[in-house]
Amino acid sequence: MKAFVVDKYGKDGLRAADVPEPTVGANDVLVKVSAASINPLDKMVRNGEFKQLLKYKKPFVLGHDVAGVVTQVGSAVSGFTVGDQIYARPRDLRIGTFAEYIAIDHNDVAAKPASLSLHEAAAVPLVALAARQILIDRANVQPGQKVLVHAGAGGLGSTVIQLAKYLGAHVATTAAGADVDRVRSLGADVVVDYAKDDFSQLLSGYDLVLDSLGGKNLEKSLTVLKPGGLAIGVAGPPDAGFAKQLGLPGFMGLPMNFLSRKVRAAAKRQGVRYSFFFMQANGTQLRELAALYDAGHLRPVIDRTFPFEQTLDALEYVEQGKAKGKIVITLD
């Protein structure tokens, strides 16, 4: 089958290739890929940023989001049949959605939202799971709380805005001036044009900040939190909780904490908290999220689509930082 594989780490490490169709285990479903979408995580994995923690054996197929049709069901699988339309974010070490077929553990799979096409559904899994796990599982956002979401026009930011509003939060976001109306239509109560204004001078008393930019932006984000507030970073730096989430030995938390020592110290001085976030595959949560899409509480935000053979161009487009929403790769 045709696929895009990483055969070496780095910007030039992804290439088109012919690879064997995946083997289907007892707990797997084989999916004919209709569409996949690109996430910043794809670039990070391609570049080897997690190579010490996620030990992929090269060459491996890249891609973390998928929607498609089940063509084979493992012997121990119940709840799925051939012909089902599904969406998924396969678990780490079993990614590979930039391909014609992928075998996925059935626990990571859910029926796609009935209201979405397969191409639309492919834009959803990673960002929707991340939004849910950040807002509900990690931060326990309650009605009336104040949430700041950076880069609200992006794939993750646009989803977090919508889910935070559904949960009853007051939502602020940063965005380019051209995207102000777009993010307001998603539910943002306050929009800061980052090209004109410094959010840290305008905002205060927030319960949660979600930062996808890192560096100075993350450090400034600590200052808008109320005492005891939480800043969650998805671009790093990692902390000991990341090592625990990956099931690594306890001592691996030490280098993780070393990497995040500066921001954690800054958070302590401010009387706030910092936590690194890395989402986890979860088919049960995808089923819950599908209901929110079908009820109209959430909608996918797609910038544009690329045909499968232009996957390298699609990834380059994402790296340029111009995407307003998700980039989808179509195979059918």
Backbone as numpy.savetxt, mean C-alpha at the origin, in Angstrom:
# Nx Ny Nz CAx CAy CAz Cx Cy Cz
5.06 -18.66 -19.33 4.21 -17.46 -19.33 5.09 -16.22 -19.33
4.50 -15.10 -19.74 5.23 -13.84 -19.75 5.14 -13.19 -18.38
6.25 -12.58 -17.96 6.30 -11.94 -16.65 7.39 -10.89 -16.65
7.39 -10.05 -15.62 8.47 -9.10 -15.40 9.18 -9.50 -14.11
10.46 -9.81 -14.24 11.21 -10.38 -13.13 12.37 -9.48 -12.72
12.71 -9.56 -11.43 13.90 -8.91 -10.90 15.03 -9.93 -10.93
16.06 -9.67 -11.74 17.19 -10.60 -11.77 18.43 -10.02 -11.10
18.35 -8.73 -10.75 19.39 -8.10 -9.94 18.77 -6.87 -9.29
19.27 -6.49 -8.14 18.71 -5.34 -7.46 19.23 -4.04 -8.06
18.33 -3.06 -8.20 18.70 -1.77 -8.75 17.69 -1.31 -9.78
17.83 -0.07 -10.23 16.87 0.54 -11.15 16.74 -0.22 -12.45
17.82 -0.84 -12.89 17.80 -1.60 -14.15 17.61 -3.09 -13.93
17.12 -3.46 -12.77 17.04 -4.88 -12.43 15.78 -5.59 -12.85
14.80 -4.86 -13.41 13.54 -5.48 -13.80 13.52 -5.65 -15.31
13.11 -6.85 -15.78 13.09 -7.12 -17.22 11.94 -8.06 -17.56
11.54 -8.05 -18.82 10.54 -9.00 -19.30 11.20 -10.35 -19.49
10.45 -11.42 -19.21 11.01 -12.77 -19.31 9.88 -13.77 -19.53
10.25 -14.94 -20.04 9.35 -16.09 -20.06 9.71 -16.99 -18.90
8.74 -17.29 -18.05 8.98 -18.11 -16.86 7.94 -19.21 -16.79
8.21 -20.29 -16.05 7.22 -21.37 -15.92 5.97 -20.89 -15.21
4.83 -21.47 -15.54 3.62 -21.16 -14.79 3.80 -21.64 -13.35
3.21 -20.94 -12.39 3.42 -21.29 -10.98 2.81 -22.64 -10.61
3.43 -23.29 -9.65 2.90 -24.52 -9.08 1.80 -24.18 -8.08
0.73 -24.93 -8.10 -0.42 -24.65 -7.24 -0.39 -25.59 -6.05
-0.21 -25.04 -4.85 -0.20 -25.84 -3.64 -1.61 -26.16 -3.16
-1.69 -26.99 -2.13 -2.99 -27.42 -1.62 -3.83 -26.25 -1.11
-3.18 -25.20 -0.61 -3.90 -24.06 -0.03 -3.99 -22.87 -1.00
-3.65 -23.09 -2.26 -3.56 -22.00 -3.22 -4.74 -21.98 -4.18
-4.94 -20.79 -4.77 -5.76 -20.67 -5.97 -4.85 -20.12 -7.07
-5.02 -20.65 -8.28 -4.29 -20.13 -9.43 -5.16 -19.07 -10.09
-4.57 -17.90 -10.32 -5.32 -16.77 -10.84 -4.75 -16.35 -12.19
-5.63 -16.24 -13.19 -5.26 -15.63 -14.46 -5.37 -14.13 -14.27
-4.27 -13.44 -14.38 -4.23 -12.02 -14.05 -4.94 -11.20 -15.13
-5.92 -10.41 -14.72 -6.57 -9.45 -15.61 -5.89 -8.09 -15.52
-5.48 -7.72 -14.32 -4.81 -6.44 -14.13 -4.02 -6.48 -12.84
-2.99 -5.67 -12.80 -2.18 -5.46 -11.60 -2.00 -3.96 -11.45
-1.58 -3.51 -10.28 -1.28 -2.09 -10.14 0.09 -1.93 -9.50
0.64 -0.74 -9.69 2.00 -0.46 -9.22 1.94 0.35 -7.93
2.82 0.01 -7.01 2.95 0.70 -5.75 4.40 1.11 -5.54
4.64 2.14 -4.74 6.03 2.47 -4.40 6.80 1.28 -3.84
6.09 0.36 -3.20 6.74 -0.83 -2.65 7.42 -1.65 -3.75
6.87 -1.65 -4.95 7.50 -2.39 -6.05 8.89 -1.84 -6.34
9.00 -0.53 -6.37 10.31 0.10 -6.59 11.26 -0.25 -5.46
10.78 -0.23 -4.23 11.64 -0.49 -3.07 12.15 -1.92 -3.09
11.26 -2.87 -3.42 11.69 -4.27 -3.50 12.65 -4.47 -4.66
12.35 -3.87 -5.82 13.25 -3.97 -6.98 14.64 -3.45 -6.65
14.69 -2.37 -5.89 15.98 -1.76 -5.56 16.71 -2.46 -4.43
16.06 -3.45 -3.80 16.73 -4.20 -2.75 16.70 -3.54 -1.39
15.77 -2.62 -1.16 15.74 -1.90 0.11 15.37 -2.80 1.28
14.72 -3.93 1.02 14.37 -4.86 2.09 15.09 -6.20 1.94
16.18 -6.23 1.18 16.82 -7.51 0.85 17.37 -8.24 2.06
17.66 -7.52 3.13 18.15 -8.19 4.34 17.02 -8.79 5.16
15.79 -8.38 4.86 14.64 -8.83 5.63 13.72 -9.72 4.81
13.49 -9.36 3.55 12.66 -10.16 2.65 13.60 -10.82 1.64
13.93 -12.06 1.89 14.98 -12.72 1.12 14.40 -13.45 -0.09
14.12 -12.68 -1.13 13.64 -13.24 -2.38 14.80 -13.91 -3.12
14.50 -15.04 -3.72 15.50 -15.75 -4.51 15.39 -15.29 -5.97
16.41 -14.61 -6.44 16.39 -14.07 -7.81 16.64 -15.18 -8.83
16.00 -15.08 -10.02 15.03 -14.04 -10.40 13.66 -14.32 -9.81
12.94 -13.26 -9.47 11.58 -13.42 -8.96 10.68 -12.42 -9.65
9.41 -12.77 -9.76 8.42 -11.91 -10.41 8.00 -10.82 -9.44
7.95 -9.59 -9.91 7.57 -8.45 -9.08 6.06 -8.23 -9.15
5.54 -7.42 -8.24 4.13 -7.05 -8.28 3.38 -7.46 -7.03
2.64 -6.49 -6.42 1.99 -6.73 -5.13 0.47 -6.63 -5.17
-0.13 -6.20 -6.27 -1.59 -6.05 -6.36 -2.10 -6.82 -7.57
-3.28 -7.44 -7.42 -3.81 -8.21 -8.55 -5.32 -8.29 -8.49
-5.93 -8.36 -9.67 -7.32 -8.77 -9.83 -7.37 -9.71 -11.02
-8.17 -10.75 -10.91 -8.22 -11.71 -12.00 -9.26 -12.78 -11.76
-9.11 -13.88 -12.50 -10.10 -14.96 -12.48 -9.43 -16.25 -12.03
-10.06 -16.95 -11.10 -9.54 -18.23 -10.60 -9.65 -19.29 -11.69
-8.52 -19.96 -11.98 -8.52 -21.02 -12.99 -8.24 -22.39 -12.41
-7.78 -22.45 -11.17 -7.52 -23.73 -10.52 -7.58 -23.54 -9.01
-8.07 -24.55 -8.30 -8.23 -24.45 -6.85 -7.49 -25.61 -6.19
-6.68 -25.31 -5.18 -5.94 -26.34 -4.46 -6.85 -27.30 -3.71
-6.31 -28.46 -3.39 -7.13 -29.53 -2.80 -7.67 -29.19 -1.42
-7.02 -28.28 -0.69 -7.46 -27.95 0.66 -8.25 -26.64 0.72
-8.58 -26.10 -0.43 -9.23 -24.79 -0.49 -10.75 -24.95 -0.55
-11.44 -24.17 0.27 -12.90 -24.08 0.18 -13.26 -22.61 0.05
-14.41 -22.34 -0.53 -14.87 -20.96 -0.64 -14.55 -20.30 -1.97
-13.74 -20.95 -2.81 -13.43 -20.43 -4.14 -13.63 -21.53 -5.16
-14.12 -21.15 -6.34 -14.29 -22.09 -7.43 -13.73 -21.48 -8.71
-13.47 -22.33 -9.68 -12.98 -21.87 -10.97 -13.98 -20.88 -11.58
-13.47 -19.78 -12.07 -14.32 -18.75 -12.65 -14.60 -17.58 -11.73
-14.27 -17.71 -10.43 -14.48 -16.60 -9.50 -13.60 -15.41 -9.87
-14.15 -14.22 -9.77 -13.37 -13.00 -9.96 -12.88 -12.51 -8.60
-11.59 -12.36 -8.46 -11.01 -12.08 -7.14 -10.07 -10.88 -7.20
-9.71 -10.39 -6.02 -8.61 -9.43 -5.92 -7.78 -9.81 -4.70
-6.51 -9.40 -4.68 -5.63 -9.82 -3.60 -4.36 -8.97 -3.58
-3.76 -8.94 -2.40 -2.38 -8.51 -2.23 -1.68 -9.75 -1.68
-0.97 -10.51 -2.54 -0.31 -11.73 -2.05 0.70 -11.42 -0.95
0.87 -12.35 -0.06 1.78 -12.15 1.07 3.22 -12.00 0.61
4.04 -11.40 1.47 5.46 -11.23 1.16 6.11 -12.60 0.95
7.09 -12.60 0.07 7.82 -13.79 -0.40 6.98 -14.64 -1.35
5.72 -14.21 -1.61 4.90 -14.90 -2.60 4.25 -13.90 -3.55
4.90 -12.75 -3.71 4.41 -11.75 -4.65 4.63 -12.25 -6.08
4.28 -11.42 -7.07 4.50 -11.83 -8.45 3.33 -11.56 -9.35
2.70 -10.40 -9.20 1.48 -10.12 -9.96 1.76 -9.55 -11.34
3.02 -9.20 -11.64 3.35 -8.73 -12.99 3.62 -9.95 -13.87
2.58 -10.73 -14.07 2.69 -11.99 -14.81 1.31 -12.39 -15.31
1.29 -13.37 -16.20 0.02 -13.82 -16.74 -0.77 -14.67 -15.74
-0.06 -15.37 -14.86 -0.69 -16.19 -13.82 0.07 -16.03 -12.51
-0.64 -16.22 -11.40 -0.01 -16.24 -10.09 -0.78 -17.20 -9.19
-0.05 -17.98 -8.40 -0.66 -18.83 -7.39 -0.63 -18.08 -6.06
-1.79 -17.97 -5.40 -1.90 -17.18 -4.18 -2.53 -18.04 -3.08
-2.00 -17.93 -1.86 -2.62 -18.59 -0.72 -4.06 -18.07 -0.60
-5.01 -18.98 -0.45 -6.41 -18.57 -0.47 -6.77 -17.64 0.68
-5.97 -17.64 1.75 -6.23 -16.74 2.88 -5.94 -15.28 2.54
-5.25 -15.05 1.44 -4.93 -13.68 1.02 -5.91 -13.16 -0.03
-6.89 -13.95 -0.40 -7.76 -13.67 -1.56 -9.17 -13.36 -1.10
-9.84 -12.49 -1.84 -11.26 -12.22 -1.60 -11.96 -11.98 -2.94
-13.26 -12.23 -2.96 -14.05 -11.87 -4.13 -13.94 -10.36 -4.34
-13.72 -9.96 -5.56 -13.58 -8.52 -5.83 -14.89 -7.80 -5.52
-14.84 -6.50 -5.21 -16.08 -5.75 -5.04 -16.95 -5.85 -6.28
-18.20 -6.16 -6.10 -19.11 -6.36 -7.23 -19.27 -5.09 -8.06
-19.10 -3.94 -7.42 -19.32 -2.67 -8.11 -18.12 -2.23 -8.94
-17.00 -2.92 -8.82 -15.79 -2.54 -9.53 -15.48 -3.52 -10.65
-14.94 -3.00 -11.74 -14.41 -3.88 -12.78 -13.12 -4.51 -12.28
-12.65 -5.53 -12.99 -11.39 -6.15 -12.60 -10.24 -5.14 -12.66
-10.26 -4.28 -13.65 -9.19 -3.28 -13.75 -9.24 -2.30 -12.58
-10.43 -1.90 -12.18 -10.55 -1.02 -11.02 -10.14 -1.73 -9.74
-10.55 -2.99 -9.61 -10.25 -3.74 -8.39 -8.76 -3.94 -8.20
-8.01 -4.00 -9.29 -6.57 -4.20 -9.18 -5.88 -3.03 -8.50
-6.51 -1.85 -8.50 -5.93 -0.67 -7.88 -6.13 -0.63 -6.37
-6.86 -1.57 -5.82 -7.36 -1.44 -4.46 -6.57 -2.17 -3.37
-6.17 -3.43 -3.53 -5.81 -4.24 -2.35 -4.77 -3.64 -1.42
-3.58 -3.30 -1.92 -2.52 -2.85 -1.02 -2.89 -1.56 -0.31
-3.38 -0.56 -1.04 -3.68 0.71 -0.40 -4.88 0.60 0.54
-5.86 -0.20 0.19 -7.03 -0.35 1.06 -6.66 -1.09 2.33
-5.89 -2.16 2.20 -5.43 -2.87 3.40 -4.57 -1.98 4.27
-3.67 -1.21 3.65 -2.81 -0.32 4.42 -3.65 0.71 5.16
-4.61 1.32 4.48 -5.46 2.32 5.12 -6.21 1.72 6.31
-6.78 0.54 6.11 -7.52 -0.10 7.20 -6.61 -0.44 8.37
-5.47 -1.03 8.08 -4.59 -1.46 9.16 -3.97 -0.29 9.91
-3.75 0.83 9.22 -3.24 2.03 9.89 -4.32 2.67 10.75
-5.47 2.94 10.16 -6.50 3.72 10.83 -7.24 2.94 11.91
-7.49 1.66 11.64 -8.30 0.86 12.58 -7.42 0.02 13.49
-6.55 -0.80 12.91 -5.77 -1.72 13.73 -4.69 -1.01 14.53
-3.99 -0.07 13.91 -2.85 0.56 14.58 -3.26 1.79 15.38
-4.04 2.68 14.79 -4.34 3.96 15.44 -5.70 3.99 16.13
-6.58 3.05 15.82 -7.92 3.00 16.44 -8.61 4.36 16.36
-8.68 4.89 15.15 -9.25 6.23 14.95 -10.73 6.23 15.33
-11.10 7.27 16.09 -12.48 7.42 16.57 -13.12 8.67 15.97
-14.46 8.71 15.93 -15.14 9.90 15.41 -14.68 11.16 16.13
-14.43 12.21 15.35 -14.02 13.48 15.92 -12.53 13.67 16.06
-11.76 12.62 15.95 -10.31 12.76 16.02 -9.78 13.43 14.76
-8.59 14.01 14.87 -7.98 14.76 13.77 -6.85 13.95 13.14
-6.93 13.77 11.83 -5.97 12.95 11.09 -5.36 13.80 9.98
-4.04 13.81 9.90 -3.33 14.46 8.79 -2.75 13.38 7.89
-3.08 13.45 6.61 -2.59 12.50 5.61 -1.75 13.26 4.60
-0.47 12.95 4.52 0.35 13.61 3.51 0.13 12.98 2.14
0.37 13.77 1.09 0.26 13.30 -0.30 -1.13 12.72 -0.56
-2.14 13.53 -0.28 -3.52 13.05 -0.37 -3.98 12.69 -1.76
-3.28 13.16 -2.81 -3.69 12.84 -4.17 -3.14 11.51 -4.65
-2.23 10.91 -3.89 -1.63 9.65 -4.29 -2.54 8.46 -4.02
-2.08 7.28 -4.41 -2.89 6.08 -4.26 -3.23 5.78 -2.81
-2.23 5.81 -1.92 -2.48 5.54 -0.50 -3.23 6.70 0.14
-2.74 7.92 -0.08 -3.36 9.08 0.55 -4.82 9.22 0.22
-5.18 9.02 -1.04 -6.58 9.17 -1.44 -7.47 8.13 -0.77
-6.94 6.95 -0.51 -7.72 5.91 0.15 -7.84 6.19 1.65
-6.75 6.65 2.26 -6.78 6.96 3.69 -7.76 8.10 3.97
-7.78 9.12 3.11 -8.74 10.22 3.29 -10.16 9.67 3.35
-10.51 8.83 2.39 -11.88 8.32 2.31 -12.24 7.47 3.52
-11.33 6.58 3.93 -11.64 5.70 5.06 -11.67 6.49 6.37
-10.78 7.46 6.52 -10.79 8.28 7.73 -12.10 9.05 7.85
-12.59 9.59 6.72 -13.87 10.29 6.77 -15.01 9.33 7.10
-14.97 8.12 6.56 -15.99 7.13 6.88 -15.99 6.82 8.38
-14.82 6.84 8.99 -14.70 6.57 10.42 -15.08 7.77 11.28
-15.36 8.90 10.63 -15.82 10.07 11.36 -14.74 11.04 11.76
-13.56 10.92 11.21 -12.45 11.79 11.57 -12.51 13.12 10.84
-11.87 14.12 11.41 -11.59 15.39 10.74 -10.27 15.20 10.02
-10.26 15.40 8.70 -9.10 15.02 7.89 -8.46 16.22 7.22
-7.16 16.36 7.41 -6.35 17.34 6.68 -5.39 16.59 5.78
-4.99 17.25 4.69 -4.03 16.62 3.79 -3.16 17.67 3.15
-2.01 17.25 2.64 -1.15 18.11 1.84 -1.26 17.65 0.38
-1.24 18.62 -0.51 -1.37 18.31 -1.93 -0.90 19.50 -2.75
-0.64 19.26 -4.03 -0.33 20.36 -4.94 -1.59 21.17 -5.21
-1.39 22.44 -5.57 -2.54 23.31 -5.80 -3.52 22.77 -6.81
-3.01 22.11 -7.85 -3.89 21.58 -8.89 -4.76 20.43 -8.40
-4.41 19.86 -7.24 -5.14 18.70 -6.73 -6.07 19.04 -5.58
-6.19 20.32 -5.24 -7.00 20.71 -4.09 -8.45 20.26 -4.24
-9.05 20.53 -5.38 -10.45 20.13 -5.57 -10.59 18.61 -5.55
-9.61 17.92 -6.10 -9.66 16.45 -6.14 -9.71 15.87 -4.72
-8.80 16.32 -3.86 -8.76 15.73 -2.51 -9.93 16.19 -1.66
-10.44 17.40 -1.93 -11.66 17.82 -1.21 -12.83 16.93 -1.59
-12.89 16.52 -2.86 -13.99 15.65 -3.30 -13.93 14.28 -2.64
-12.74 13.90 -2.17 -12.59 12.62 -1.47 -12.98 12.72 -0.01
-13.11 13.97 0.49 -13.55 14.15 1.87 -12.62 14.96 2.75
-11.50 15.45 2.22 -10.57 16.23 3.04 -11.24 17.51 3.53
-11.13 17.78 4.83 -11.70 19.00 5.41 -10.76 20.19 5.26
-9.46 19.92 5.34 -8.45 20.96 5.24 -7.41 20.50 4.22
-7.05 21.37 3.28 -6.03 21.04 2.29 -4.95 22.11 2.32
-3.70 21.68 2.52 -2.56 22.58 2.53 -1.79 22.40 1.23
-1.65 23.46 0.48 -0.86 23.44 -0.75 0.61 23.46 -0.34
1.28 22.32 -0.47 2.65 22.22 0.03 3.62 23.11 -0.73
3.28 23.54 -1.93 4.15 24.42 -2.69 4.11 25.86 -2.19
3.04 26.20 -1.47 2.87 27.58 -1.01 2.99 27.72 0.49
2.55 26.72 1.24 2.45 26.85 2.68 3.17 25.71 3.40
3.58 26.00 4.64 4.22 25.02 5.51 3.15 24.45 6.43
2.82 23.19 6.24 1.74 22.59 7.03 2.00 22.69 8.53
3.27 22.63 8.93 3.60 22.64 10.35 3.32 23.99 11.00
3.17 25.04 10.18 2.83 26.36 10.70 1.33 26.60 10.74
0.57 25.73 10.07 -0.87 25.93 9.96 -1.69 24.94 10.77
-1.13 23.78 11.05 -1.88 22.71 11.69 -1.35 22.42 13.09
-2.25 21.99 13.98 -1.84 21.61 15.33 -2.93 20.75 15.97
-2.55 20.04 17.00 -3.52 19.28 17.79 -4.03 18.02 17.12
-3.23 17.41 16.25 -3.68 16.22 15.53 -3.40 14.95 16.32
-4.33 14.00 16.20 -4.18 12.71 16.87 -3.27 11.77 16.10
-3.30 11.88 14.77 -2.56 10.96 13.92 -2.03 11.68 12.69
-0.79 11.38 12.34 -0.23 11.82 11.07 0.25 10.60 10.32
-0.14 10.48 9.06 0.39 9.43 8.20 1.37 10.06 7.22
2.63 9.65 7.31 3.68 10.23 6.48 4.19 9.20 5.49
4.17 9.56 4.21 4.66 8.67 3.16 5.89 9.24 2.48
6.46 10.31 3.04 7.57 11.00 2.42 8.88 10.80 3.17
8.82 10.73 4.50 10.02 10.51 5.30 10.86 11.76 5.45
12.06 11.58 6.04 13.02 12.68 6.17 12.48 13.86 6.95
12.75 15.07 6.44 12.35 16.31 7.11 10.84 16.41 7.25
10.11 15.88 6.26 8.65 15.94 6.33 8.14 15.17 7.54
8.73 14.02 7.81 8.34 13.23 8.97 8.67 13.96 10.26
9.85 14.55 10.34 10.25 15.27 11.55 9.31 16.45 11.81
8.95 17.19 10.79 8.02 18.30 10.95 6.63 17.81 11.35
6.27 16.62 10.88 4.95 16.08 11.20 4.77 15.85 12.69
5.85 15.57 13.39 5.76 15.35 14.84 5.24 16.59 15.56
5.53 17.76 15.00 5.20 19.01 15.69 3.72 19.36 15.62
2.97 18.73 14.72 1.54 19.06 14.61 0.69 18.13 15.47
1.30 17.16 16.11 0.56 16.21 16.95 0.28 16.79 18.32
-0.85 16.40 18.89 -1.12 16.75 20.27 -0.32 15.82 21.18
-0.14 16.14 22.46 0.60 15.25 23.36 0.03 13.83 23.31
0.92 12.86 23.14 0.50 11.46 23.05 0.07 11.05 21.66
0.06 11.99 20.70 -0.33 11.67 19.33 0.64 10.72 18.66
0.22 10.19 17.52 0.99 9.14 16.84 1.31 9.54 15.41
2.59 9.44 15.05 3.02 9.59 13.66 3.36 8.22 13.12
2.78 7.86 11.99 3.05 6.57 11.36 3.75 6.83 10.04
4.91 6.21 9.86 5.67 6.37 8.63 5.61 5.12 7.78
5.32 5.28 6.49 5.32 4.14 5.57 6.55 4.15 4.68
7.33 5.24 4.73 8.56 5.31 3.95 9.79 5.08 4.83
9.57 4.82 6.10 10.66 4.59 7.02 10.91 5.82 7.86
11.88 5.68 8.79 12.72 4.50 9.01 12.00 3.42 9.81
12.42 2.15 9.66 11.78 1.06 10.38 12.13 1.09 11.87
11.36 0.37 12.66 11.63 0.24 14.08 11.55 -1.23 14.48
11.70 -1.51 15.76 11.73 -2.90 16.23 10.43 -3.64 15.93
9.33 -2.90 15.88 8.05 -3.54 15.59 8.02 -4.16 14.21
8.79 -3.61 13.27 8.85 -4.16 11.92 9.49 -5.54 11.94
10.59 -5.67 12.68 11.24 -6.97 12.79 10.30 -8.00 13.42
9.54 -7.59 14.42 8.59 -8.49 15.06 7.50 -8.91 14.09
7.01 -7.95 13.29 5.95 -8.24 12.32 6.40 -9.27 11.31
7.68 -9.19 10.89 8.20 -10.14 9.91 8.57 -11.49 10.52
8.40 -11.61 11.84 8.71 -12.87 12.51 10.20 -13.13 12.65
11.00 -12.06 12.66 12.45 -12.20 12.77 12.85 -12.40 14.23
14.04 -12.96 14.48 14.51 -13.11 15.86 14.54 -11.78 16.59
14.39 -11.82 17.89 14.30 -10.61 18.69 15.46 -9.66 18.52
16.67 -10.21 18.35 17.84 -9.34 18.25 17.80 -8.46 17.00
16.97 -8.86 15.99 16.90 -8.04 14.78 16.20 -6.70 15.02
15.51 -6.60 16.16 14.90 -5.33 16.49 15.91 -4.25 16.81
17.10 -4.64 17.23 18.13 -3.67 17.60 18.58 -2.82 16.41
18.95 -3.45 15.27 19.32 -2.59 14.13 18.16 -1.78 13.59
16.93 -2.31 13.71 15.77 -1.53 13.28 15.61 -0.28 14.14
15.77 -0.44 15.45 15.67 0.70 16.34 16.81 1.69 16.11
17.97 1.18 15.74 19.10 2.06 15.46 18.78 2.96 14.27
18.14 2.40 13.24 17.81 3.18 12.06 16.81 4.28 12.35
15.94 4.06 13.32 14.89 5.03 13.62 15.18 5.83 14.89
16.40 5.74 15.40 16.72 6.37 16.68 16.49 7.88 16.66
16.82 8.54 15.55 16.70 10.00 15.48 15.25 10.44 15.56
14.38 9.84 14.76 12.98 10.26 14.77 12.30 9.84 16.07
12.67 8.71 16.63 12.06 8.30 17.90 12.48 9.24 19.03
13.73 9.69 18.99 14.19 10.66 20.00 13.46 11.98 19.85
13.27 12.40 18.60 12.54 13.65 18.37 11.09 13.53 18.85
10.48 12.39 18.61 9.11 12.16 19.06 9.03 12.21 20.59
10.01 11.61 21.24 10.01 11.61 22.71 10.12 13.02 23.25
10.96 13.85 22.62 11.09 15.24 23.07 9.78 16.00 22.90
9.03 15.66 21.87 7.75 16.33 21.61 6.61 15.75 22.45
6.86 14.65 23.15 5.81 14.00 23.92 4.82 13.26 23.05
5.29 12.77 21.87 4.43 12.04 20.94 5.10 10.70 20.61
4.49 9.96 19.70 4.99 8.62 19.38 5.24 8.48 17.89
6.18 7.58 17.55 6.45 7.25 16.15 6.39 5.74 15.97
5.81 5.32 14.84 5.75 3.90 14.52 5.90 3.71 13.01
6.68 2.71 12.62 6.80 2.35 11.20 5.70 1.38 10.84
5.19 1.49 9.61 4.10 0.60 9.19 4.47 -0.12 7.90
4.19 -1.42 7.89 4.36 -2.26 6.70 3.16 -3.19 6.65
2.32 -3.04 5.62 1.04 -3.75 5.63 1.21 -5.25 5.47
0.17 -5.99 5.87 0.15 -7.44 5.80 -1.02 -7.91 4.95
-0.80 -8.97 4.19 -1.86 -9.57 3.39 -2.97 -10.09 4.30
-4.24 -9.94 3.85 -5.34 -10.38 4.69 -6.62 -10.45 3.86
-7.01 -11.66 3.48 -8.21 -11.83 2.67 -9.48 -11.48 3.41
-9.52 -11.74 4.72 -10.71 -11.40 5.51 -10.97 -9.91 5.49
-9.91 -9.12 5.66 -10.06 -7.67 5.63 -10.45 -7.18 4.24
-9.95 -7.85 3.20 -10.35 -7.47 1.84 -11.84 -7.69 1.62
-12.40 -8.73 2.21 -13.84 -8.95 2.10 -14.61 -7.81 2.79
-14.13 -7.38 3.95 -14.76 -6.26 4.65 -14.67 -4.98 3.82
-13.51 -4.75 3.23 -13.31 -3.55 2.43 -14.16 -3.57 1.17
-14.35 -4.75 0.58 -15.19 -4.85 -0.61 -16.59 -4.33 -0.32
-17.10 -4.60 0.86 -18.43 -4.12 1.23 -18.47 -2.60 1.28
-17.36 -1.97 1.71 -17.32 -0.51 1.77 -17.27 0.09 0.36
-16.57 -0.56 -0.56 -16.57 -0.11 -1.95 -17.96 -0.26 -2.56
-18.58 -1.39 -2.31 -19.91 -1.63 -2.90 -20.97 -0.70 -2.32
-20.77 -0.25 -1.07 -21.72 0.66 -0.45 -21.45 2.12 -0.83
-20.37 2.37 -1.57 -20.07 3.72 -2.02 -19.27 4.55 -1.03
-18.83 3.94 0.06 -18.02 4.69 1.04 -16.59 4.90 0.55
-16.12 4.00 -0.28 -14.78 4.10 -0.85 -14.88 3.96 -2.37
-13.95 4.58 -3.06 -13.85 4.39 -4.51 -12.39 4.42 -4.91
-12.01 3.63 -5.91 -10.62 3.65 -6.35 -10.32 4.94 -7.09
-9.09 5.42 -6.93 -8.64 6.61 -7.65 -7.51 6.17 -8.58
-7.79 6.19 -9.87 -6.84 5.69 -10.88 -6.38 6.83 -11.76
-5.08 6.97 -11.89 -4.50 7.99 -12.75 -4.60 7.56 -14.21
-4.02 6.41 -14.54 -4.05 5.92 -15.91 -3.69 4.45 -15.94
-3.91 3.82 -17.09 -3.58 2.41 -17.26 -2.52 2.27 -18.35
-1.74 1.21 -18.24 -0.73 0.84 -19.22 -0.98 -0.61 -19.64
-0.75 -0.96 -20.90 -0.79 -2.38 -21.27 0.38 -3.12 -20.63
0.21 -4.41 -20.46 1.19 -5.22 -19.74 2.60 -5.08 -20.30
2.71 -5.03 -21.62 4.05 -4.95 -22.22 4.76 -3.64 -21.90
4.03 -2.66 -21.39 4.64 -1.39 -21.02 4.82 -1.25 -19.50
4.97 -2.38 -18.82 5.13 -2.36 -17.37 6.32 -1.52 -16.94
7.44 -1.60 -17.66 8.61 -0.80 -17.29 8.31 0.69 -17.40
7.56 1.08 -18.42 7.17 2.48 -18.57 6.24 2.90 -17.43
5.36 2.01 -17.04 4.43 2.32 -15.95 5.18 2.54 -14.64
6.16 1.70 -14.37 6.94 1.85 -13.15 7.74 3.15 -13.17
8.28 3.49 -14.33 9.02 4.75 -14.48 8.09 5.94 -14.23
6.86 5.86 -14.70 5.89 6.93 -14.50 5.63 7.13 -13.00
5.50 6.03 -12.27 5.29 6.12 -10.82 6.50 6.75 -10.15
7.69 6.37 -10.59 8.91 6.89 -9.97 9.07 8.38 -10.19
8.47 8.91 -11.24 8.56 10.34 -11.50 7.73 11.16 -10.50
6.86 10.48 -9.75 6.09 11.15 -8.72 4.94 12.00 -9.24
4.51 11.75 -10.45 3.45 12.56 -11.05 2.08 11.91 -10.97
2.00 10.69 -10.55 0.73 9.97 -10.58 -0.26 10.57 -9.59
-1.48 10.76 -10.01 -2.58 11.23 -9.17 -3.52 10.05 -8.95
-3.16 9.19 -8.04 -3.89 7.95 -7.83 -3.04 6.77 -8.30
-3.68 5.64 -8.52 -2.98 4.41 -8.84 -2.73 4.27 -10.35
-1.67 3.55 -10.66 -1.32 3.18 -12.03 -1.63 1.70 -12.20
-2.45 1.37 -13.19 -2.90 -0.01 -13.40 -2.31 -0.56 -14.68
-1.87 -1.82 -14.62 -1.34 -2.55 -15.77 -2.40 -3.58 -16.18
-2.78 -3.57 -17.45 -3.86 -4.46 -17.89 -3.31 -5.58 -18.78
-3.87 -6.77 -18.56 -3.45 -7.94 -19.33 -4.54 -8.49 -20.23
-5.78 -8.05 -20.07 -6.86 -8.61 -20.88 -7.50 -7.54 -21.75
